[in-house]
Every structure is written in C-alpha cells, then in structure tokens.
Amino acid sequence: MPESPIRKLVPYAENAKNRGIHVYHLNIGQPDIKTPKVALDAVKNNNIQVLEYARSEGSETYREKLSEYYGKNKIHVSAKDIIITTGGSEALSFTLGSITDDGDEVIIPEPFYANYNGFSIANNTKVIPIVSSIDDGFALPNIEEFEKLINHRTKAILICNPGNPTGYLYSKEEIEKLKVLVLKHDLFLIADEVYREFVYDGNKHNSVMSLEGLDQHAIMIDSVSKRYSMCGARIGCVVSRNKEFIQTILKFAQARLSSPTYALIASEAALETPQSYFDEVIEEYVSRRDTLIRELKKIDDLKISKPKGAFYCIAELPVADTDDFAQWMLEKFEDNHETIMVAPASGFYSTPGSGKNQIRIAYVLNNESLIRSVELLKLALEQYNS
Ligand SMILES: Cc1ncc(COP(=O)(O)O)c(C=O)c1O
C-alpha cells in the first residue's frame, strides 16, 4: 500500500508543534466550516437505548430522501439505485471491487485523488494514468489518447468532478465525449462527485447521472463529508441505475454489516440544511480561492491554474523535489514560530517521477491564514533555494 501524500508528513508536523511552532495546515481537505446544526442536533436530541446495526444498504427513509435531494439537482434516481456506504472512500473501494477482477484496468486522468492508488492496489485493480496538464488547467486529455489506452482488461474510466487535487470542472462537452467512448467500448464511467456543491463563478456541474443513455454505465460516488463539513461522520453512497452493479455493491455492504448508526442519523437530518448554508459556504470558498490565487501570483516562478470548483489547487514551484521541500518546511524552516504543511503532488500521480515540482494546496483556512501561509511559502522558497 502507498502512503497517503496528504498524511505522510504528519509526524514532522507533530514534531514542529512540539517545538512550539504553529503549523498552517494546507495539506488536508478538512474544512473549518461548521457542520449544520440540524445534523448535530439530530444526534444530541434522541434517546436511543440500543445502538443497533443499520440496514446494510442504508434505511429506506434516508435513501428516499437522498433520491429527492438528487432529483432537485436534476439527477433522477430512486432509492433502489442508492447504496449507503461508510464514506465516499468505501464507495470507491466497493466499486472497484465490484467491477474489476484481479489485474483489470481503470483509466484515470492524473493528477488524481491520491487514495485512488490505495483503493486500486487493495482491490488488485491496475490504474492506467492519462496525464492532464497544468498549462490548460487540467482539462480532459484528448479523447483519442484515452482510446489508445483501452484494451480487453479495461473496465472503467474514473473521473473526479470537480477535481481533487486540480479544482478542474469538466464541461458538458467533455462529459459527452467520455459518454461516447464508454458506450463504444462498453465501459463503466465512474464519477467521483463528492465536491458537486463546490462550483464557482456561475458554472454548472454536470453529473454523469444526468446523461441520457448511460443507465448501464454511469456510477456516481458521493459523500456527506465535504457537502456538510461532516468528514468525521464517515457516510457516503454509490449511485447507479445498473441493477447488477447495485446488487454486487450490496454484497460488499452486507459483508461489512452496516455504516455507523449515529452518523446515518446525522446525515439524514443534514438533508434539511437550508440553501442559505450552501450560499454562504460557497461565497466563503470563492473568497478564499481568490485570496490564495492573488497571493500566489506574487511569487516568482510559481505556476498555478485557477480552480473552478472543490477547494484545492496545484501549484508548480521552482524546486526539483517537493517531497523534500515540504518536509524541510516542517523540520528546518520557521518564521516567527510559524510554518506551513502542504501535500507534495507526486503522490497524486501514478506515473513515476511526475508531479515532483508540484504541491497541492487545500484552501480550507480563512483568508487571513491563507495570506500568512503564502507569505511563509514565499520566504521558505527564498531560503530553500539560496
Ligand atoms: C475526491 C475525493 N473522493 C473521495 C474522498 C473520500 O471522502 P470520504 O471518505 O470522507 O467520504 C475524498 C476525501 O477527501 C476526496 O477528496
């Protein structure tokens, strides 16, 4: 199993904290946004006497309410098309387990969410990366390039939309191109849409579940973690109209018995969250993104692409090895007893040697902290390169 590039530097950060240094965490997608009160209250205000197992696929009521929520987002699915999972992580792992035999292949544009590597290795699935470039904002690579990678072992194309770590939002045309390709070669199109709400600048999110003619091929991965800032609840789901696929996923769900009951209660209640909550959260993220990009642009020889969604961006730095640089910032660098922690981007690639001069920044801190963090990054680069 590969280490998580997001978490592997944690011991160095802990050491820095023990030395009295404040560490700004830009490495992990843990938002500081408050969880909706309605979700927390649902757990506090009940008098459960026996904390029972839940249904393996999630309760009928939760899945019904989720299907209504999707309906409002132009995704028309029924409760039967949804299996509740323990986080989007489990949804991804079960999906790979369900659609691949040992050695089967899944094509993924890279850089991609680092744990796709881990889930694939755990399921003996082979990741076939296809490189997207910072120079065009990590747009979908040419569809001809995808087609060249397809062979008898290819089972799916997996995209993350909007993207972690890129912040890229796939256009309707790009999704349509993928649709034509998966239909031609009878592949699954898996879309990790856990950041669906986090779309900026008036852009629209295009779900794979809204595409016509893809009922047997489209699989959506979802989660409450980011939507309601409920990462610790550990609730997600898999959505597909392909009945055989859903039946297979259910077997995985039955084997792990159920998702955590309290977290399910919180997640069901979270569906009552008013739109005003999301409006405020989106406004906050847009402001943070704009602050981050504005400040990063002040650093010489640094390349970035402006994210259109999610809350991450990839920055290309004037250093040869960001694994070394990120560790150095925690071990050797400080300014006024402060430093930053970032995720080296090499772990978001599966092509060896790729992303060595890139980092992923999560803009999950307030504007003031972001401004200071970029100032620290600038100082660190100057010292490291001198
Ligand atoms: C793209 C993406 N997919 C899936 C996950 C897993 O989310 P969770 O298991 O918390 O639902 C994450 C978490 O950061 C993510 O960024």
Ligand as a Chemical Component Dictionary entry (heavy atoms), coordinates in Angstrom:
data_LIG
# 
_chem_comp.id                   LIG 
_chem_comp.type                 NON-POLYMER 
_chem_comp.pdbx_formal_charge   0 
_chem_comp.three_letter_code    LIG 
# 
loop_
_chem_comp_atom.comp_id 
_chem_comp_atom.atom_id 
_chem_comp_atom.alt_atom_id 
_chem_comp_atom.type_symbol 
_chem_comp_atom.charge 
_chem_comp_atom.model_Cartn_x 
_chem_comp_atom.model_Cartn_y 
_chem_comp_atom.model_Cartn_z 
_chem_comp_atom.pdbx_ordinal 
LIG C1 C1 C 0 -12.113 13.267 -4.424 1  
LIG C2 C2 C 0 -12.427 12.587 -3.151 2  
LIG N1 N1 N 0 -13.116 11.450 -3.183 3  
LIG C3 C3 C 0 -13.405 10.781 -2.058 4  
LIG C4 C4 C 0 -12.991 11.250 -0.831 5  
LIG C5 C5 C 0 -13.311 10.443 0.375  6  
LIG O1 O1 O 0 -14.220 11.089 1.162  7  
LIG P1 P1 P 0 -14.957 10.422 2.396  8  
LIG O2 O2 O 0 -14.492 9.022  2.536  9  
LIG O3 O3 O 0 -14.632 11.271 3.565  10 
LIG O4 O4 O 0 -16.397 10.499 2.024  11 
LIG C6 C6 C 0 -12.271 12.433 -0.743 12 
LIG C7 C7 C 0 -11.794 12.950 0.547  13 
LIG O5 O5 O 0 -11.054 13.901 0.653  14 
LIG C8 C8 C 0 -11.982 13.130 -1.938 15 
LIG O6 O6 O 0 -11.285 14.263 -1.934 16 
# 
loop_
_chem_comp_bond.comp_id 
_chem_comp_bond.atom_id_1 
_chem_comp_bond.atom_id_2 
_chem_comp_bond.value_order 
_chem_comp_bond.pdbx_ordinal 
LIG C1 C2 SING 1  
LIG C2 N1 SING 2  
LIG C2 C8 DOUB 3  
LIG N1 C3 DOUB 4  
LIG C3 C4 SING 5  
LIG C4 C5 SING 6  
LIG C4 C6 DOUB 7  
LIG C5 O1 SING 8  
LIG O1 P1 SING 9  
LIG P1 O2 DOUB 10 
LIG P1 O3 SING 11 
LIG P1 O4 SING 12 
LIG C6 C7 SING 13 
LIG C6 C8 SING 14 
LIG C7 O5 DOUB 15 
LIG C8 O6 SING 16 
# 
